[in-house]
Amino acid sequence: MLDPLPGAGGLPRAPWQAATDYLLDCWQRQILFLDVLRQRGNQYRAHLAETAPSVLGFTAEPVMDGRDLPRPVNYTLSRILPPAGMPADRRRRPFVIVDPRAGHGPGIGGFKPDSEVGVALRGGHPCYFIGFLPRPEPGQTVEDVMQAEASFVGHVAGLHPEAEGLPVVIGNCQAGWQVAMGAATRPELFGPILLAGTPLSYWAGWRGMNPMRYAGGMLGGTWLTAWAGDIGHGFFDGAWLVQNFESLNPANTLWTKAFTVYSKVDTEAPRYLGFEKYWGGYVLLNAGEMQQITDDLFVGNRLSNAEMTTRDGRRIDLRNIRGPIIVFCSRGDNITPPPQALGWILDLYGSVDDIRAREQTIVYALHDSIGHLGIFVSGQVARKEHLEFASNIDFIDLLPPGLYEAEILAEDEPGPDGLPYRMRFLARGMDDLRAIVQPRPEDDRRFAAVARLSEVNLGLYRQFAQPWIRAAVTPEAAEWGRRMHPLRLRYESFSDANPAMAAVAPLAAAVRENRRPVPPGNPFLAIETAVSGAMERGLDAWRDARDLLTEGVFLTVYGNPLLQSLLGLGAREAPPRQRPGRDPEQIALVGRRVAEIRASVAEGGLREAMLRGLMYVSLQERVADQRSFDMLRRVHASHGLDLSLAEFKAMLRRELLLLTLDEEAALAALPRMLRGATPAAVEEGLAALTAIALAAGPLSPAGQERLERIGRLIRSAVRAAPPRRRARQGAPS
């Protein structure tokens, strides 16, 4: 409907007037949009001119510099200074946030008040941040970075000896696998680790989606990584990684992001410029670093197979991690889809009993829609998922060994912690993971073929091409090549360094003084929106066709039996890769551990017996939440006696292991454990057990039956004890 002319008795505005208004508004928005691009270019140049550029939105003070370590790295450890009104409680375990060095600069984990850093500070936790400088140290390797981060975490733990646990370490994206590797090689330093959007199983993925995993095969392996390092004179330009990310969603890259700013240029500029400061902050990696990442991780997939080793020959095995592992991923993430975030569990463990035998606790949470960056940038995610993880971190540390899925439920009223949500944990099995990951053995064979072809092509490149390229490229030529990268040019060309932009700033100032935005009901705005939608749909259709073709070519070429035979994969009955969880060594280790645990089935007293009974009920319910944890903390406070919280947690985990290995034998041992208990102490313990079991809500009929069985079993054991012996017995152990 046409807008009425003001003062014209409500008569409709003439079409020519609507067109004139729209054209004026369109012209003004173009000038203002150009000025936003000019500001973006100037911001880019100023950001890169800084010695330690970062988008961290909190004040921080340096604590350690990785350049001072025996093997120098370009990483730093800083302490986040709590804002006024948010004092840190030194008794609370510290949080360490590690940002990804995957093309962009540091700071994204604390980019906004509602962020991982902000959540930790609001919870009263001392907070630390691990960032990095734009250029790596000479000779710096992936292992050097891993060891440096472990040293940082150990230093933080030493600064907080009175804390109730080891540091919580959050690794975002690429930083997540560095954190996991560090925790696997130095498990004594790490508390719970949260891996947010972290790929650990690179061959995994869903058919018809996630085309990024096919890139190695489509490019013939990792020789192109070596070439990029050679033309960079020993440096790999992070802009290449960012370009790969952007190619996944051409509609957003080529149209939507810019159109959103153009269409809302009066209000959208601050948000856009803030994000572009991060997105355009390209950093460098050593060529050797990036080569190992692509060889061992992206194409070789050696981390989830426990095939990577350190310089001194130690295997990097994620099964050695002692603290809880929390995996946060999203179905809407096209860079780290859930199969790549969770597939490593199926690679390393044959069953949940294997996880328990290793005394590991693994928790995963699935978001339905958020994109990759949103996992650790979105304010909405920070206010919900990350806030719940931080609020429940001690509960997660208390969970017995096993595999769990975290669910966040909305509450009608805020709970005791003041939050509108409640997180609960549901016991899961390997079949639950398989339903998410959807592993395909035939695809493993295809990716194994890619890995072997990559070794061949990389060897040929190094033998015949690399010497010539290295001889021809000078440091000056490499720097010129980086400046001419298309992603860098799009920032530089719209900055004040370009003389053609000289008139934009004064013209934009004049437009702001005479701004005449078009009324919302203008019909030409509707046409503009429709055209934009058509552009998005067209680019999305092109992307879908490209991805479908890529997948088809990959599956056909690398599924060819002749090519697989030429690459040494002809024996189809032989597995294309090792499954560590099925190794005889692993099976023997689990067997020895099971025998040790079984031999201790009758150890302990009333305290252990009550915890065993509680775990027996919990096995039926397969769910626990914050209310159960609050009750357990009260039990520890009243019955823990001289036990620390860590010792109490270890006792709880041990009792669950005994039950899962042989439930009937564990229950049959209860009378022997209760020989030193009085009836009054037993009744007090049973009352506490019942309160904890019911804390998360009414039990199922089967759970109620288990609770009643435990009561009958324990009471009958005490009644069967000789009267004179009961009279001599005191308080529970």
N, C-alpha and C positions, 0 to 999 in steps of 0.2 A: 504494500500500500504506500502511496506517495504521501510525504509529510505535508501538512497544511502550511500555507504561507502565513507567517506572523502578521497579524493586523489585517488579514484579508477575509475575515468572517469565516474561517475554517475551510476555505477553498483549497483543493489539492495543489501542491507545488507542481509547477510545470516540469515535464521530463527534462527540458533543457537546463532548468535550474538545478535539478538533482545531478545531472551530468557535470555541470560546472562546479558544483560543490565537491563532487568526488574527484574531479581532475585536479582541483587545487589541493585537496587533502593528499592525493596520491603524490603530487609533486613535492609537497612539504615532507611527506614521509620518506621519499627517496633521499632528500637532502639530509634529513636526520639519521637515516639508516647509514648513509655514507659516513657521517660523522661518528657514528658508533663504531664502524669499521676502522676509522682513523684512530679513535681512542684505543681500540683493540690493538692496532699495530704499534702505537706508542707504548702501551702497557707491556706488550711482548718484548720490545727492545729494552725497556727499563728493567723488566724482570730478569732477562738474561744477563744484564750488566751487573747484577748483584753477585757477590762472592758466594753466598749460600742462599739462592732463591728458594722460597717455600710459600705455600698458600696456607700454612697453619694459622688458624684464627685465634690462638691463645698465646699468651706471653710465656716464654720458656727460657730456662737458663742452662748453659752447657754443663754436662757432667763428665762425659768421656768423649775422646776424639779417636776414631779408629785409625787415624794416621799415626798415632803414637804406639800402636800395638807392634809386637815383633814382626808380624806380617801385615803391613799397612793396608788399610782399605779406606774408601771415601765415605764411610758411614759415621754417624755421630749419635750420641745418646744425650737427650735433654730431659730436664724435669719440667713438667708443666706447672706453672705457678697458679694455685687456685684463685679464682676471682673472689672478690669481697663477698662474704656471706656463705662461702663454700669451703670451710676449713677441712683439711684432710685429717682423718683419724689414723694415726700411725699403727693402731692395732689391726686395721683392715688390710688385707693383702693388697699389694700394689698391682696396678695395671700397666702393661707395657704394650704400646700400639706400634706396630711395624708397618710402614707404608711400602707399597710396591714400587720397584724400580723397573718398570716395564714400558719405558718410553717417556713417561712424564716425570716431573719433579715431585718432591715430597709435600706432605701436608694435608692430603685429602682425608685422612682419618680424623683430622681435627679442623676441617674446613669451615664448619659452622658450629654455633652453640649446640644445636641438636646433632650430635655426632658421637662417635665412639669415645672420643676424649671427653666431651661434655657429659655423657652418661656416667663415665667413671668418676668424674669430679663431683657430680650431683650425688653419687652414692657414698661420698666421703672417702674414696680410695685415693691414696697417693698415685699420681699418674706420670708416666714417662713416655717419651716419644723417640723412636729410632728413625732418623731421616738420613739423607745422603747429599753429597755435593754433585755438581753437574758432570765432573770428569772423574773417572776412576784413577786409582793409583797405579803406577807402572807395575805390570805383572800380577795384578790383583786377579784372584780366581773365585769361582763359586764357593769352593771350600773355605777360602779365606773369609768371605763374607759370612758364611754359616758360623764359623768359629768366632768371629767378631761379635755377632749377635748373641751367641751363647755367653761370651764374656760380659757383654752389657747386661744380660739378664742376671747372671751371677752377681754382678756388682750391685744391681738393684736389690737382690735378695739380701746381700750383706748390709745394705743401708737400712733394712727393716727387719732386724732380728726378732722384734717383738710381734710381728704380724702373725696372724693365725694360719698362714700357709705361704707356700712359695708363690712367686708372681704369676698372675694371669697374663698370658701373652696372646695378643690378637694379631694375626697375620692376614693382611688383605691381599687377595689375588696372588700375584707372583711371590709376595713376601710370605704367603702361607706355606708354600713348600720349603722355603728357606727355614722358617720356624720349625716345621715338622722335621726337617733333616737335623737341625740343631738339637731338638728335643730327643731325637733318636740316638744321637751320639753323646749327648751330655744330659741324660734324663734326670740326674740329681739336682739340676738347676731350675727346672721348669715345673710350674704348677699346671693348672688347666690351660690348654691352648685352644683358641677359637680360630678356625680356618674359614674366613669369609670369602666366598667366591673363588676358592682355590682349586686349580686343576691338579690332580695327583695321578689320575689314570687317563692318559692322553689318547689311547686307542678307543676309548668308550664313547658312546653317543647313540642317538636315536636315528633311525632311518628317516629320510625326508627332512631332517633338521640338522643343525650344527655342522655346516659345511667346512668350518675352519679346520677340523681334524683331517680333512682330505688335502690340505695345502701342501704338506710335505711330499705326498705322492704325486700331486699334479706338477710340482716343480722339480721332480726327479731327485728329491732328497735335500741334503743340507749343504750342497756345494755352493748354492747361492748365498748362504750365510757367510761362507768363507770369502766369496767374491766381495760382498758388501763390506766385510772387515778389511779386505785388501785395498779397496778404493778409498777407504777411510783412513789409510795409513795406520792400521792397528786399532782403530776405533770403530765400533758399530753404532750407527746413528739411530737413536730411539725413535726418530720420526718414521722409520720404516715400520716399526711395530704399530705405531699409532695409525699409519695408513692402512695396515691390515685390519685393525679394529673398525675403522670407518667404512671400509669396503663391505662389511657385513650388512650394513643398512644404508644403501645408497639414497633412499628417499629422505632419510633424516640428514645425511651428510650434504647432499646436493640441493635439497629444497626446504624441508620442514624447519630445520633449525634457523635458517636465514629468514624464511617467511614469517615465522613466529615473531622474530624481532621486528621485522618490517611492519607487520600488521598491528603490533602493539608497541610501537617505538616510543610512545610517551611514557610507558611504564616498565617495559621489559629490559631496558638497557643495563641497569645495575646487576640484575641476576645473570644476564648473558655475559657481561664483562667479567664478573666474578668467576664464573665457570671457565671462560676462555683463558683466564690467567693460568689456571691449572692445565687445561687441555693443550695449550701451546707451549708449555714449559718443557721442551724436549731436552733429554739428557743423553749422555753417551755411556756405552759399556765397552770394556775391553773386547777386542775381537775374540780372544780365547774364551772369555766368559760366555759370550753369546753362542760360540760354537759348541761349548759343552752343554749349554741349555738345550739347544736344538738337537744335538746328537743323543744325549743321555735321557732327555725328558720328552720333548715334543715328538721326535721320531722314534727314538730308541725305547721309550716307555720303561726305563730301567729302575725308576724309583719304586713304582708299585710292585715290581718283581723282586725287590731287594737285591738288585745286581750292582748298584753303585757302591764304590769303596772310597775310603779316604786315602791320603798319601801314604799313611803308615799301614794300609791294608785292612782297616776295619770296615766291615760291611755296614752300610747305612740301611738299617732295617727298622721300619716304622713300628714293628711289633715290640721294639725296645722302649718305646715311650711309656713312662710310668703315670704321668698325670692324665686326667680325663681329656679326651679329644672331642671337641665340639665342631661339627661341620654344618655351616649355614650356607645353603644354596637355593636357587630359584629356578622354577620351570621357565621363567621369562628371560633367563640369562643365555645369550647366544654365544658368549665367550667361554664360560665355564658352566655348561649344563649339568644337571644333577648326575648323569652317568659318569662324567669326568671327576666330579667332586666326591662321589661315593664308590666308584668301581674298585678302588684300591682295597676296600674291605673284603670284597669277594676274591681279589687276587691273593691276599695274604693269609686269609683264614679259611679253613675248611668248614667250620661250624662255629656257632656261638660258644660252644664249650672251649674251642681254641682261644677265643677272646678271654674267657674266664680263666683258663689255665695260665694265660699271660698276665692275669690280674689287671686287665685293661678295661676302662669304661669309655665307650664310644657313643656319643649322642649326635643325632642329625636332626636338622629342622629344614623343612621345605616351604619356601614361599611360592605362592601360586603365579605371580606375574611380574615382580620387580625385575628390572634389567640389571646388567652386570655392575655398573657403577652405583646404581641405587642400593645395592647390598651394603655398601659402606659409606655412601654419601647421602642417601635420602633421609631427610628429617623425619618423615613418617616412620621409616624403618628404625631409626635411632630411638624414637619415642616409644616404640613397641618392642620389636624383636631384641635390639641391643640392650634396651633398658631391662627387659625380662631376663636376658642372659646374665647381665651384671647383677641383678637383684637375686638371682638363683645360683650364683656361681658356687657358693659354699654347699648348697644342696647337691649340685652336680658332682662336686668333689666327694660327697658322701654316698652317692649312688654305688651300689655293689658292682663288681665287674660284669660286663655284658653289653648288649646293644640296645639302644633306646631311641625312640623318636620323640622329640619335644613338640608339644602342641600348646598354642596360646589361646586361652578361652576368655571371652569378654565377661566381665562381672557386672551384675546389676548395680552394685555399690562398690566403691573402693575398698580393698582389703586392708589388713593391719598395716601394710607397708604404704598405703595411700595410692596404690596403682589400680587402674581400672581393668587390669588383666590378671589372669592367673596362668602360670605355666605348669603343665603336668608332663610326666615322662611315662611313655608306654613301652614295655619290653617288646622287642622285635626279634625276628629270626632272619636267617639268610634268605628264605623265600620272599620275605617282604622287600629285601634289597634287590633281589633278582627282578621283582616286578617293576622296580624303578629303573634299574640299570639296563635291563633287557640285553644281557650279554649274548653275543653270537660267535661261536668258535670259528665259523668260516670267515668272519671279519678279522679275527685275530690273525688268521693265516695271511690275509691280504696285507695287514699292517706290518706283519713280520717280513713280507716280501719287500715292502717299501723300505724298511730298515736296512735290509741287506743290499738293495739296489743303491741306497743312499751311500753306504760304505764304498761301493764300487765307483760311483760317480765322484764322490769326494776325493778318492784316491787318484782318479784320472785328472781331476782339476788340479790337485796339488802337484802332480807329476809334470803336467804339460802346460798349464796356464798360469799357475800362481807365481812362479819365479819371474815371468815377464811382467805381470801386472805390478808386482811389488817393486820391480826395478823402475817402472815408469811413473809410479805415483809418488809425488813429493808431499811433505806436510802442507805446503801452500795449496797445492792442487786439491788435496783432501778437504781442507777447510773451505775452499771455494765451492767444491761439490756439495758440501753440507749446506752452505748458504743458498745454493740454487735448488735445494730440494723443494718440490711443489708445495708441501705443507708450510715450509718456512716462507716461501715467496708470497703466499696469500696473506701473511701477516705483514711482511716487510713492504709489499707493494701498496698497501693502503695506509701506511704510516706517514708521518711528516717528513720522513727521509725521501719520499717521492715528491718531487716538485709539483707534479700534477695535482696533488692534494692540498696545495697552499690555499686555495680559495674556499675549501670546504668549511673550515672552522668559522670564519666570519659569516658565511652564508647561513650556516646552521644557527648561529646566534640570532641573526635577523629573523629566521623562520620561527624560532621559539618566541620571539617578541610578538609575532603576528600569527601565531598558530590558530588555525581554524579547522579542527577535526570535523569530519563529516558526521552527521547524525546517524545513530545506529540503524534507523529504519531505511536508509538509503538503498535502493534496489541494486545499485552497482556494487555495493559491499557484498551482497549475497552472491552476485556473479563472481566477484573476486574469490570468495570462499569456495565456491563450486569449482572454479578453475584450479585452485590450490589442491582441493581434494582429488581432482582428476590427475594432477601431476603426481601426487603421492601414490595413487593407485597404479598409475602407469609404471612408475619406478619400482613399486613393490612387485608388480607382475614380471618386470624384467629381472629383478633379483630372484624371484621364485624359479623362473625358467633357467637362469644361470646356475642356481644351486642344484636344480634337478639334473641338468646336463652334467655338472661337475660330479655329482654322486654316481650317475650312470656310467660315466667314463672311468671313474676310479674303480667301481665295483667290477666292471668288465675287464679292464686292463689287468688289475692286480689279482683278480680271481681266475685269470687264465692259467690252466694247469701247466702249460708249456713254460710260461714265464716263472711260475713257482718252482718248477723242476730245475730250470737253469740257475735259479737262485738258491738251490739246495733244500727246497721245501717239497720235494716230490712225494715223499713217503707220507701219505695222508693220514695213516694211523698214528704217526708220531705227532705230539702236540707242538704247535708252532712256537711256544714259549713255556718256560717253567712256571709252575704254580707253587710258590713257596709253602702255602698251607698244606700241600699234599706231599712235600718232601719227606723221605724217611727220617731225616734228621729232626724235622719239626714234629712228626708223629711220635718219635721216641722221646723228645723233650716233653711233649704233653703227657705221655704215659708216665714218665718219671715224676712229673709234677703232681699228677693225679694220685700216684701211689703215696707220695709224701703227705698229701692232704688227707687221704683216707686214713693213714696211720694215726692222725691226730684227732680223730672224730670224737673222742671222749674227753679231750682236754678242756679245762675251763670250769666255771662254777655257775652260780645263779645268773650272773650278769650275761654270760655267754649263752646260757640256756634260753633266757628271755629273748635275746636278739635272734637266736636261731628260730624260736617260735614265731617271732614277728616276720622273719624272712619266709618262713613256711606259708604264712597267710598271704604275704605279698606276691609269692610266686603264682598263686591262683588269680589274684586280682590283676597282676601285670600292669599296674598304674600307680604312680605316686605324684604328689604335688607339694607346693610350698607348705601346706598345712601339716603334712606328715613331717617335713623337715623341722618346722618349728617345734613340734612335739618331741622329735628326736633330740634337738638341742636341749630341751628341758630335761629329758632323761639323762643326757650327758652331764648336765649341770648338777642334778640331784643324785645320780648313781654312778657317775664316772669316776668318783673318788680321785685317785692320783693319776688318771689317764689324761693325756693331752687330747685335743680334738683329733689330731692326726692319728694317734693310737686308737682312739675310739672308732674312727673311720676304717682303719685296717682290721679291727676286730669284726666290724659289721660285714665287710667284704668277705672275710674268711668264713663266717658262718653261712653266707649264701653259697659259697663254693662247695662247702660240705653237703649242703642240701641238694645242689644241682648234680653233684657227682653220684650220690646214693642217698636218696631221700629217706628211705625206710631205715637204713643204718644210722643216719644222723638223728632221726627221731628216737630210735631204740637206745641211743646213747644218753638220752636226757636223764634217766634215773641215776646213772653213775655221776653225772655232773651236778646233781642236786643233793648229794650226800651231806653236804655241809650247810644246808639251808633250813631255817625255821619256818613253820607254817605261816607266821605273820609276814616274814620277808617274802615268801612265795606269793601270798595274796597281794602284797603291795606291787610285786613285779608283774603279776598277771593284770592288775588294774592299769598299770602303765602300758603294758602290751596292748590291751584292748583299746585304750584311748588313742594310741598311735594308729592302730589298724583302722579305726573309725574316723580318723582325722580328715581323710579325703572324701568322706561321705559313706553312706550305708554300703555294706558288703553285699556281694552277690550271694545267692543261696550256697554255692560251693565254698565261697570264702568264709561265710558264717559257720559252715560245718567244720572247716579247718580250724577256725578260731576256737570253737567248742571242743574239738578234739585235743588241741594243745592244752586247754584248761583241764580236761579230764586226765590226760596223760601226766601232767605235772603234779596235780593234786594227788593222784593215786600213787605216784612215786614217793611223795613226802609221807603219805599215810602209811606206806609200807615200811618206812624206816623204823628201827627199834625205838620204843619210847624213851629209854634212858639216853640213847645216843642223841635223839632230837633235843633233849633237855640241855645237853652240853653245848649245843651249837649256837653260834651267835649270828651277827649280821651277815648279809650276803657278801660274797667276795667281790 
